[in-house]
Amino acid sequence: MPEHNPTNRQFRLAARPVGLPDRSVWQVTEESVADPKPGEVLVKVLYLSLDPAMRGWMNEGKSYVPPVAIGAVMRAVGVGVVVASGHPDLAPGDHVTGILGVQEYALLPRAALQKIDASKAPLPVYLAALGWPGLTAYFGLLDIGKPQAGETVVVSGAAGAVGSIVGQIARISGCRAVGIAGGPEKCAFITQELGFDAAIDYKGEDVKKALRKHCPKGIDVYFDNVGGEILDAALTQLAMHARIIVCGAISQYNNTTAVKGPANYLSLLVNRATMTGMVVLDYAARFGEAAREMAGWMAAGKLKSKEDIVSGFETFPERLLMLFNGENLGKLVLKVADG
């Protein structure tokens, strides 16, 4: 049991947001921390992953996971340390990752947690390159995009958690990597630090013209994280038999009007291209193999994980909005506690 803080603070969804989820949609609650029953584990939450997908989880309606219920603790992936265990597999002091929720302590069944090794990589990396963003990039690009050496891979949201990994895996696969990002700082980051071949600043350039310049033979693989006008621009530049991975559409998540679909979709017909939706949870049975391969790339210096770590559990509502304002560089992680 935790020594100093037997109370668990939680952020619960109080209302379905319209547009950006401001503080009014959250309720902060406190409850006492219970002892784990047999088969359960009590985890002190150390870091939480802040992801664009969280915005979709707040909406009512059919999706790839059920919506967060009104009054429920907000869903979030996290990393924590075991403080009490009712299962022989895990002992106090072990580090774990799982869907811990936006709270200071999580009481979960053993099966909901994955043990991680803090000696192999810093804990926040297990929410970035070695977590769901890295796995999304890995399976989306390699399984759906099927990049071949010499092809051109374009990724939007290129300085974000998923996009920054996509470009690096494209380079590891022998492809040309072109990233679309917002602002000179992000563009310099992906080319100078991560090794992308080219960067397009959607805030300061005509994306369609820049894609023509940097992809003279067309786009073979387009990994889409943003949707909207940038997806439309990419559709005009497809190479024959191009593959498009629809991973996310952050430009559309806070719309108060209907989602804007692709106007240039006939390019799929003309170029015999495919557009495929991708959810990382479909690959759960293969997470281990992907994480091992990416850990190997990191050890060899071929893959970098970039975390943007912000602190303060009580700042969760404001920190989440950083994603939609484009304020983060790499994977946005909220530090909840030391440990």
Protein Blocks (a to p, Z undefined) as FASTA:
>chain_A
ZZklmcccddddfbdcehjadfklpccdddddddddehiacdddfbdcddfklmmmmpgc
ddfbdcddehiacddddddddfbdcbfkbcghiacdddebjafbdcddfklpccddfklp
cfklmmmmmmmklmmmmmmmmmmnopaehiacddehklmmklmmmmmmmmmnopacdddd
edjklmmmmmmmnopabdcdfklccfklmmmmmmmnopfbdcdfkgmmllmmmmmmcceh
iacddfbdfklmmpcbdcdddfklmmmmmnopacddddfklmmmmmmmmmmmmmmmmmno
paccdddddehjklmmmmmmmmmnopagcjadddfbgZZ
